[in-house]
Amino acid sequence: MRWQLSKVLHDLKPLAKIGGETQIEDLGNSLDRACAKGGFKHYGLMRAREFSPGRFGDTVQLWRKLIATCPDAKGSIFYFEWHSRPTKKPDEESAMSHHDVQFWQGNLLWFEKEESSTSALAIYDQVLQVVREGQPKIDFPNSTRTWPVEWRYRGEGRLARLRAVKQQWDPTGVFTDQFLD
């Protein structure tokens, strides 16, 4: 089954593929352009249950709606990320709890004019609903700090350990107030 899915995705001739092992520190290099200063940005990398042509097509339609409604949002990027080989689960427990997630959808909303905010964010919310429909909410840990930590770090034991580390090393929330509940 997994090979059949791999073949189907490779037959689509994706615009970008790594195709080999990549160092963890190099994974985000493709988003360097998005780190440019200016404009208004919202980014989230969330679990997609599977590659669904229907859901991805719905995302494309929403992108078209976004560009028609807010032409200054042409820098927005919505992409599908597929890890063709399952990630090796580490021998030791860590904060990372997404070794079982193979499919992600990245959503970068980027618009230039503040007056586009209401319309652009409304369409962005529609994209998020399409991606999350009928599945547990799982977000990549370093993609957003907008939504609950439980979406980024699964497991009560893991959350308890992260809260304890936060209390020990940053109890006043100098860096962030995440885990200080």
Protein Blocks (a to p, Z undefined) as FASTA:
>chain_A
ZZmmmmmmmmnopabdfkiacdfklmmmmmmmmmpgedjddddddddfbacfklmmmmmm
mmmmmmmmmmmlmmpccdddddfbacdddfbdcfblclmbmbdcddddddfblklmmmmm
mmmmmmmmmmmgopacdddfklpckbcfklmmgcjklmmmmmmmmmmmmmnommbmghiZ
Z
